[in-house]
């Protein structure tokens, strides 16, 4: 039974990955969404540190997610270089695992 459970879990992960790629969500963008879901609004430098990524890499992901309206980014009132990022309602939805009716049937 463990083999079947493992196969279903693997197929579900592949379906989630396919859904995210179709929606323009690379693995790095998905990691940003997940990190923000667990933290709320954070400064972009802190987000990079939490993800263990270079700030420039996170900036590229953040810019892409902002274009997709999945996050919002605001400047600090006194230091315009410092950006705070947070999920939009659409970003909170996109960060959740996708379950199609076929996946739900396979899991029950």
N, C-alpha and C positions, 0 to 999 in steps of 0.2 A: 504494500500500500504506500510505503514511503516513496517508491519510485514514481508512482502515479502522482502523488502530491508534489513531488519535486518537479515532475514534468509540467503539471498544471501551473505551478508557481513560475517556472521558467517561461512558459508560453504567455502567462499574464505579464511578466516583465517585458517580454518582447513586444507585446501589444501596447503596453504603456509607452515603451520607447518609440514605436512606430507612430503612435498618436502624437507624441511630443515633437518628433521630427517633422511630421506633417503640419503641425501648428507653428513651426519655426523655432522650436525649443531644443537646442542642442543640449548635450549633457552638462556643459558648463552653465548654460542659462537655467537649466532645471535645478542645478545645485544652488544657484543664487536665489531662485524662488523658494526652495526648501529652507535655506538659511534665513531668509527674511520671514518666512512663516513661523519659524521658531523664535524669532527675536523682535519682531516689530520694526519700527523705524530705527535705522542705524546710520552712522557716518560711513561713507564708502570705504575709507581706509580701514575701519574696524571690520567691515564685511570682508575685505581682502584678507585681513589677518585671520579671521575666523575660518575662511575657506582654504587658507594656506596657499593663496595664489598671489601673483604679482599684481599690484594695484592697476597697472595698464590692462592686464587681462580682464580684471573685474570691470574696469571702465567699458571695455568693448561689450561685454555681456550686458551690463546695465544699459548702455545706449541702445542695444538691440531690443531689450525688454521694454524700454521706454517707448520706442517706435511702435511696438506691439500693444501699447497702453496697458501693460501688465504691472508696471511699477511707476511711481512718480519720484521725481528727483528735485530737490529744492536746494538752493544755496543758503549758506549760513549768512545771517544779516551783516556780520562784521568781517567775515573772511569768505569772499565769493569763490575761492578755490575749494573750500570745504563743502562737500555735498552730502545731504542726507537722503537716503532712499527708503522707500516703503512700498508695500504691495498695494495695488488698487484692488477693488472688488473682483475684477476679472483676473488679476494675478493670483488672488487667493484660490479661485476656482481652478485655474490652470496648474497650480502647484500640487493639486490633489491627484492621486492615481486615477487614471481613466478606467472605467469598467463598462465595456460594451455588454449588451444583452447576452452575447455568446460567451463572454468571459464569466458573467454571473452564473449562467447555466452550468458551465464547466466546474465552477467552484462549489455548487450546491450538491 
